[in-house]
Amino acid sequence: MASTYRSADCDQYRMEYSKPHRELEPPAREIAVVDEALSALVAEGILPHAKYDHQKMLAHRKAVRDAFEIPWTAITPRMQRLLYAINAIAQPANLIAAGVFCGNTFISNAGAAVGPGACYRARQLLAVEIDPAKAALAERNVRKIDPTGTARVLAEDAVDTARNFPEPIDLMYLDADGTAQQGKGIYLTILQAAWDRIRPGCVVLAHNSFNCAERLEHYLSFVRDPANMRASVNVLFDREGLEVSIR
Ligand SMILES: C[S@@+](CC[C@H](N)C(=O)[O-])C[C@H]1O[C@@H](n2cnc3c(N)ncnc32)[C@H](O)[C@@H]1O
């Protein structure tokens, strides 16, 4: 089933990309909106429940604020909380995050398993960024929070990483913006390159389901087709949006 969760204030809630840590609303409001989104994911059978540790999420947020160099980001505080919560609940052993820029999107996912927000033990949390300088920045950032190496960043084309990853994938996060011709249309290429290892129950997250919906037309048609994915929910509570799908 394909459905949409849209918060009433979706059009008004927005961040300045150069101020990643600025609080945009009272914490109770942020928690309530993210809880509504999580409930929509539970209702569609994408998540088994909507409970996560709020103190650990805040410890994760503080570690990122203190340690990460973030030139800019489009990850709003609501999205950071939702990504952390989805990972804390789904607890993926193997995660691939594609197109991670400075690593903020990646650690929003991986922070449920490494660093002070960790609530489970993962096997391999792999981020991939095609630009070597950005990949090096992301790797430096991630190392400050995760000295263990469970979470790591490769400088590579995410299509190759997806094609070559040798194990079943439990969660995939898509944010690569491809070439000028492809743009975010590359999401579908990456997903299909990994398709035979996208195990049943794998959760696939696609950032920019709202502001890049046109470029994502083929991707969104694919994940909303019940022949491919069991369920898919378009979460709209900021200007970017997140399509959350389960195989
Ligand atoms: C726009 S950024 C994502 C930023 C993120 N939404 C945030 O708010 O921090 C997309 C990234 O994907 C990377 N990228 C583009 N094509 C890629 C590919 N084929 N494989 C891996 N990374 C890629 C770009 O270099 C860029 O850093």
The ligand as an SDF file (V2000), in Angstrom:
LIG
                    3D

 27 29  0  0  0  0  0  0  0  0999 V2000
   22.9800   17.0300   -2.2100 C   0  0  0  0  0  0  0  0  0  0  0  0
   24.0850   15.9540   -1.3750 S   0  0  0  0  0  0  0  0  0  0  0  0
   23.0930   15.3040   -0.0880 C   0  0  0  0  0  0  0  0  0  0  0  0
   23.0670   16.2610    1.0640 C   0  0  0  0  0  0  0  0  0  0  0  0
   22.1550   15.8320    2.1660 C   0  0  0  0  0  0  0  0  0  0  0  0
   20.7700   15.7850    1.7550 N   0  0  0  0  0  0  0  0  0  0  0  0
   22.3220   16.7600    3.3610 C   0  0  0  0  0  0  0  0  0  0  0  0
   21.3810   17.4650    3.6660 O   0  0  0  0  0  0  0  0  0  0  0  0
   23.3980   16.7570    3.9710 O   0  0  0  0  0  0  0  0  0  0  0  0
   24.1980   14.6410   -2.5180 C   0  0  0  0  0  0  0  0  0  0  0  0
   25.5830   14.0240   -2.5430 C   0  0  0  0  0  0  0  0  0  0  0  0
   25.5570   12.9020   -3.4230 O   0  0  0  0  0  0  0  0  0  0  0  0
   26.8470   12.7890   -3.9950 C   0  0  0  0  0  0  0  0  0  0  0  0
   26.7180   11.9120   -5.1790 N   0  0  0  0  0  0  0  0  0  0  0  0
   26.2400   12.2310   -6.4030 C   0  0  0  0  0  0  0  0  0  0  0  0
   26.2620   11.1520   -7.2150 N   0  0  0  0  0  0  0  0  0  0  0  0
   26.7610   10.1190   -6.4920 C   0  0  0  0  0  0  0  0  0  0  0  0
   27.0260    8.7600   -6.7620 C   0  0  0  0  0  0  0  0  0  0  0  0
   26.7920    8.2420   -7.9820 N   0  0  0  0  0  0  0  0  0  0  0  0
   27.5240    8.0020   -5.7700 N   0  0  0  0  0  0  0  0  0  0  0  0
   27.7920    8.5210   -4.5500 C   0  0  0  0  0  0  0  0  0  0  0  0
   27.5660    9.8110   -4.2340 N   0  0  0  0  0  0  0  0  0  0  0  0
   27.0590   10.6020   -5.1780 C   0  0  0  0  0  0  0  0  0  0  0  0
   27.2530   14.2250   -4.2870 C   0  0  0  0  0  0  0  0  0  0  0  0
   28.6480   14.3560   -4.4220 O   0  0  0  0  0  0  0  0  0  0  0  0
   26.6790   14.9460   -3.0570 C   0  0  0  0  0  0  0  0  0  0  0  0
   27.6480   15.1080   -2.0400 O   0  0  0  0  0  0  0  0  0  0  0  0
  1  2  1  0
  2  3  1  0
  2 10  1  0
  3  4  1  0
  4  5  1  0
  5  6  1  0
  5  7  1  0
  7  8  2  0
  7  9  1  0
 10 11  1  0
 11 12  1  0
 11 26  1  0
 12 13  1  0
 13 14  1  0
 13 24  1  0
 14 15  1  0
 14 23  1  0
 15 16  2  0
 16 17  1  0
 17 18  1  0
 17 23  2  0
 18 19  1  0
 18 20  2  0
 20 21  1  0
 21 22  2  0
 22 23  1  0
 24 25  1  0
 24 26  1  0
 26 27  1  0
M  CHG  2   2   1   9  -1
M  END
$$$$
